[in-house]
Amino acid sequence: MGPVGVIEIDDALSGDAGQTLAEDVREGLGRAQKELPPKHLYDSRGAALFDEICELEEYYPTRTERLILTRHSGEIVAATGAAELVELGSGSAAKTRVLLDAMFAAGTLARYVPVDVTERVVRESAAELTAAYPGMRVHGLIGDFLRHLDRLPEPVGPRLLAFIGGTIGNFRPHERQDLLRAMARELGPGGHVLLGTDLVKDRALLHAAYNDARGISAEFNRNILLVINRELGAHFDPEAFDYGASFDEDHEWIDMRLRSRAAQDVEVPAIDMLVHLDAGEEIRTGISAKFTRERAWGDLRAAGLEPVAWYTDPQEWFALTLARAAA
């Protein structure tokens, strides 16, 4: 067995996660159309629920993307010469191992840089992966990739910056552009972006993926209310809300919402706020945009990134784009 790699963890949140949540709740629940950023879904319980969702029969994105990665990871590593894998929203790094395996087999793997808002998952995956890949270093970043990409360590060689899982679809077009530009700035010499995008497809398939029969998606979305209760002393009753996800044809995205079953007033003591909801009033908990190749590549090019390869599955349900900084 080879040497165990060094682990280094930076905390960009440094205690301000609760403050960020307070600001988002104050702003989002004060709007006419109430809304909460989906990043707050992913506390420890939320991350575990999302892992359950990823294994559901109805939820095709995870297994489809895993298939694409399994088929093309060697090709991706050969094309990039990647010595370092940076992963935004790393979670448990389950799919990432396919890329790490390919880098390890190619003899180029030097470092893995997971970026996630949940400290526990960053530390646990760091320990597991340094044991699995002898000599690999891990430099974790506990932070919000919308705000903290400039806290990434300097590259140790050709960098592959992976933003997979279709998470780019959780952002509106202007937010996507800001994030992709920030990613482009952090590539370093010879760096590449690997971007996962869920594709436009049959509406029934989309509906089933976000409204699973077991109700785990509902529990996952209601979890944001429990986070607010715990962190801000609020008194939301998750069972007082119905969950539903529908496809917005105009924007071509899935719209996820919690609907109040009755009129209610909810106190949020930490921010001295009283939230009123009418019967049937909704709180949007997230969107998930669906892409065509033209849209995905257009977003990349607008951010100064040039697509160099497109990988998809036989049904063309999901795609990975490999891109580099435009000349």
N, C-alpha and C positions, 0 to 999 in steps of 0.2 A: 504493500500500500504506500502511495506517495505521500508527500508532506501535505498537511492540512493548510488550506489557504488562510490568508489574513482577512479578518472582518473589520470594517470601519463603518460606522453609522453616523450620519449627520442628521440633526433634527432642525429643519427649517421652520417648523411650526412653533417650537420652543414655547409652548403654553398658550399660543394665541388661537388655537382651534376653537375654543369656546367663544372667543370674541368674534371670530369669523362667522360662526353659526348665529350668534346674536344679531349681527349686522344683516345676514341673509334673511333671517326670520322677520326682522323688523321691516326690511324693504319688501320682501316677497309677499308676506301676509298683509301688508298695508296697501297692496295694489288692488285695483278693481277686479282684475283677473289674478286671483291668488296663485302663487307659484313658489316652489322650494327647489333649490339646486339639488340635482340627484347625487352629488358627491357626498351629501350628508346621510345617504342611505347606508353607507359602507362602514358602520362600526363593526365590532367583532361579530355580533349577531347577524347584521346585514350581509357581511362578507360570506358567512356560512350559508345563509339563505340563497345568496346568488350562486354559490358553488352547487347547491342543490338544483337550482334552475338550470344550470349548464348541463346537467345530466338528464334532464327531462326529455322524453321522446318528442314532445312538441317543439322543443327549443333546438332548432337545427344549427344556429350559428357556430356554437362551440365545436361540435363534432365535425362540421364542414370545414371550418378553418383548420382544425387539427389535421384533417385529411390532406389539405393543401400543403401545410407545413411539412408533414411527413413525406410527401412526394417531392417537394422542391427545396427542402432545407439545405441539402448538399450543394445544389445549384446556386442558392442564395449566398452561401458562405464562400463558394468558389468565386462568384462574381464580385464580392465585396472585399475578400481577404480579411474579414472582420476579426480583430483581436479582442474587441470589447463589445458587449451587448448591454445597451441601456434600454430598460423597459419602463414605459410610463403606465401607471395603474397596474403594477405588477401582480398584486394579489398573491395567490399561492404559487404562482409561476409554473403551473401544471403544463400549459402548452409550451412555455418557454424552453422546457427541457429538450424539446425536439431540436431547437436551434443550438442550444448549448452542446447537445450530443454531436451535432454536425461540426461545430467549431472545435470541440475536443478531438474528434476523429481526424480533423484536418491539421491538428497540431498548432492552431493559432490562438486558442482560448487563453486569455490572460486575466480578464476581469468581467464581472457582471455587476451592473449598477441598477438595482430595483428602485423605483420611485413610487411611493404610495402614501396615502394619508393615514393609514392604520399602522401604528408602530409595531404591534404584535406580529402582523404578517410579514413585515420587512425583516424583523429579527429572526423569526422562525424559518423563513425561506433561506436567509443567509446561512444559518447554521446547517440546514439540510443540504444546501447546494455545495458548500465548501467541503462537506464530507463526501458528497457524490462525485465531485470533480477535483481530484488531487492537484494541489498547487494553484487552483484558481482563487483569485482575490475577489472579495465582494465589498463594494463601497455603496452602502444603502443610503437613500435620501428619504427621510420622512417629511413629506411636503405635498403641496398642491401644485400639480404641474402647470396650472394656469398662471401661477404666481412665482414659482420657485425654480424654473429651469435654469436660471442664471447661477444657481447654487450647485449645478452638476460639477463634478471634478473634471480636471483637464483630461482629455483622452490619453490613453496609454498606447494607442496604435489606431489603425483604421476602426472607426466607430460605426456600429449598426444600431440605430435608434429605432426601436420597435414600438409602435402604437397600434396594437392589435385588438381583436375582440369586437371590432366595430364601434368602439367607444367614441371615435371621432363624430359619429352620428348623434351623440348626445348634445352637440353644440350647434347653435344657429350659424348661418353662413359667415357673419362677421367675426364670431368667436372662433370658428374654424380657421379663418385666415390668420387671426392673431396668433393662434397656437402653432399653426404650421410655420409661420415666419419665425417664431421663437425656436422651434425645433431646428429650422435651417441654420440659425445662428450658432447652434451648439454642436454641429456635426464635426467640426475640426477637419484637418486635411484628409481627403479620401473617404470621408464619411458618407453613409447612406441612411435613408429613412425607409422603414418597412411599415406600410400603412394598411390596416385591415378595414375593409368596407363591406357592409351588408348591402346586397343588391336589390333593386326593385324586382318584385316577383308577384306570384299569385296572392291575392288579398286574403283568401281563406287560410293559406299557410302562415301569413304574417299574423293574422288575428289569433290563430291557435298558439303561436309561439309566445305571445304576450298575455294570453288569457288561459293559462293552463288549467286542466281539469282538477288538479289537486289543490289549487288555490295558493301555491307557493309564491307566485308573482304578486298576488294580493297581499300576502304576509310581508313580503319584501318591501313593497311600497308603503304599507302601513308602518313599517319599522321606523320611518323618518319621524313619525309622531312620538314614538318611544324615545328616540334620541333627544328630541326637543324637551320632552318631559324630564328626562334624566339630567340634561345639561343646563336647562333654563328654568326648571321648576314648574313647567307647564302642567296642565291637567287635561290633556287630550285623551279621549277614550277611543282607541283604534277601532273598536267594534261599532262605533257610531258612524263609520264611514264605509261605503261600498267602493270597490276598486273596479276600474274599467280601462281598457286600452282600445283605441280605435285608429284607423288609418286616415290621415288627413290627405285627401287627394290633391289639394292645391299645393301643399308643401312637400308632398311625398315623404311624410314621416309618420311614425307611430306616436300617438299622443297618449300619455299615461296620466290618469287623474284619480284622485280620491273625492268621492261625492258624499256630502253630508246628508245623513238620512233624515234629519230633522233640524229645525232652527236651533242654534246653540251659541253660547258665549263661552269662550275659553280664555282663562287668565294665563299670561306668560310673565310671572313675577320678575324674573331676572332683568327683563327689559321694560317693565312697567307697562305692559301692553294687554289690552283686552281685544280678542279676536272674535268678531261676530260672523257667523255663517248662517245664511238662510237655508231652509230646506231645499235640497237639490243643488246647492252651491258647490262648486268644485275647486280643488287645489291641484294644480298641475305638479306632478312629481318628476316629470322628465319627458324628453322626446327621444326618438331614435330614427334619424334620417336614413333613408335608403338611397343608394347611388346607382348611377350608370357609370360606365368607364369614362365617358366624356365629362361627367360632373366631377368625379374623383380626380381625374387628371387635370381638369381645369382649376380645381382648388389648389392642387400642388404647384402648378405652373404660376398661378397668381401669387404664390408665396415664395417664388424664387427657387423652386425645386423642379428638376427635370425627370419625368418618369423614364425608367430604362427597362422595366419588365412588368408584366401583368400575369398573375397566376390565379387560376380559378378552378372550380370543380366541374365535373361533367354536366351538372344541371345549371351551372352558372347562378348559384344561390349566393355565393360569397366570393370575395376577391382580395388578394394581397397585391399591392403595388410596391415595387422597389424603385426608389428615386434617389437622385444625388443633387447637390447644389448645381444650379444652372451656371454655365460658363459665362 
